[in-house]
Amino acid sequence: AEKLDFDQEVIINSDRQGADLKKKIFNYIDNVVITQGSLIINADLVQVITPVNSTDKIYLAKGKPAKFSRKLNDGTPINLHANEIKYDPANSLITISGNAYLEQDGTQMTGDKITYNFLTEQVNAVSDDDAQVETVLQPQHLEKKKDK
């Protein structure tokens, strides 16, 4: 699904929009919903930034929480939410920080910062200070019932 998502148009809806055309930063404010194929981002504020000498875009979403969902190549949905989401589609990378939460195929992970690479399907989670990363795995008998 991911590769098909990149071939589809990006649709952005929000209550307000503004831009700094010189710096190539577009701001979408209040009730922001971004869709591209199976990808959905919901946030209070999204900045779409085009780095210098590039046509690639980076999406910086903020909310209480900001939410991100999409279907992976095998059709499995992944859901993330955090205070801040940085989505870099050119590098197949998403970084969520501040009350970060990831849920995929029944597994749940929480931490201060979670990075997920959609290309390699590798995840890295860290927590600051004395907090720990927590992962909750579902028992196998529950996973088998879901498949039926």
C-alpha positions in Angstrom: 0.0 0.0 0.0 2.8 2.4 0.8 4.2 2.5 -2.7 0.7 3.1 -4.1 0.2 6.0 -1.6 3.2 7.9 -3.0 1.6 7.8 -6.5 -1.6 9.5 -5.2 -2.3 13.2 -4.7 -2.0 14.8 -1.3 -5.2 16.5 0.0 -5.0 18.9 2.9 -8.0 20.4 4.6 -7.9 22.8 7.5 -9.8 25.8 9.0 -6.9 28.2 8.1 -4.0 28.1 5.8 -1.0 30.4 5.3 2.5 30.3 3.7 5.9 31.8 3.6 6.5 31.4 -0.1 10.1 32.6 0.0 11.1 30.0 2.7 8.7 27.4 1.1 6.9 26.7 4.4 3.1 26.2 4.3 1.1 26.3 7.5 -2.2 24.5 7.9 -4.0 25.4 11.2 -6.9 24.0 13.2 -8.7 20.7 12.3 -6.0 19.7 9.8 -6.6 16.5 7.9 -4.1 15.3 5.3 -4.8 12.3 3.1 -2.7 10.4 0.5 -4.0 7.0 -0.4 -4.2 5.0 2.9 -2.2 7.7 4.8 -4.1 10.0 7.1 -2.7 12.7 9.4 -4.9 14.6 11.9 -3.4 17.5 13.8 -4.0 21.0 15.2 -1.1 22.4 13.2 0.9 21.1 10.2 3.8 22.7 8.5 4.8 21.5 5.1 8.5 22.4 4.6 10.4 22.1 1.3 14.2 22.0 2.1 16.5 24.3 0.0 17.4 22.9 -3.4 14.9 20.1 -3.1 11.3 19.3 -4.2 10.8 16.8 -1.4 8.5 17.8 1.4 8.7 17.2 5.2 5.5 17.3 7.2 5.6 18.5 10.8 2.4 17.9 12.6 1.5 19.1 16.2 -1.5 18.3 18.3 -2.8 16.9 21.6 -2.2 14.4 20.1 -1.4 14.5 16.4 -2.3 11.2 14.7 -0.9 9.3 11.8 -2.2 6.1 10.2 -1.5 4.2 7.0 -1.5 0.6 5.6 1.9 -1.1 5.2 2.8 -3.0 2.1 1.3 -6.2 3.5 -2.0 -4.4 4.2 -1.4 -4.2 8.0 -2.5 -0.9 9.5 -0.1 1.1 11.6 -1.3 3.9 13.9 0.8 6.4 15.7 0.1 9.4 17.8 2.2 11.9 19.7 2.5 15.6 20.5 4.7 16.0 17.4 5.0 14.0 14.3 7.7 14.5 11.7 7.0 12.7 8.5 9.7 12.5 5.8 8.3 10.5 2.9 11.4 10.9 0.7 13.4 8.9 3.3 10.4 6.6 4.3 10.9 7.9 7.9 8.5 9.0 10.6 9.6 10.3 14.0 7.0 10.9 16.8 7.9 12.6 20.0 6.2 13.6 23.2 3.8 10.9 24.6 4.7 8.8 21.6 2.5 5.8 20.9 2.7 3.2 18.1 0.2 0.4 17.5 0.7 -2.3 14.8 -0.9 -5.7 14.5 -1.9 -5.8 18.2 1.5 -4.7 19.5 1.6 -1.4 21.3 4.7 0.7 22.1 5.0 3.9 24.1 8.0 6.1 24.8 9.2 9.7 24.6 10.4 9.3 21.0 9.7 6.6 18.4 11.3 6.4 14.9 9.8 4.1 12.3 11.3 3.4 8.8 8.6 2.3 6.4 11.1 0.9 3.9 12.9 -1.4 6.3 10.0 -1.6 8.8 12.5 -1.0 11.6 11.5 0.8 14.8 13.6 2.5 17.4 12.1 3.8 20.7 13.7 5.8 23.5 12.5 7.5 26.7 14.2 10.4 28.5 15.1 10.7 32.1 14.0 7.8 34.3 11.1 6.7 32.1 11.3 3.4 30.1 9.9 2.4 26.8 7.0 0.0 27.2 5.8 -2.6 24.7 2.7 -4.7 25.1 2.5 -7.9 23.0 -0.8 -9.7 22.6 -0.9 -13.4 23.6 -0.8 -15.8 20.6 -4.2 -17.3 21.2 -5.7 -13.8 20.8 -3.8 -13.2 17.6 -5.1 -16.5 16.2 -8.7 -15.6 17.0 -8.2 -12.3 15.1 -7.1 -14.2 12.0 -10.3 -16.4 11.9 
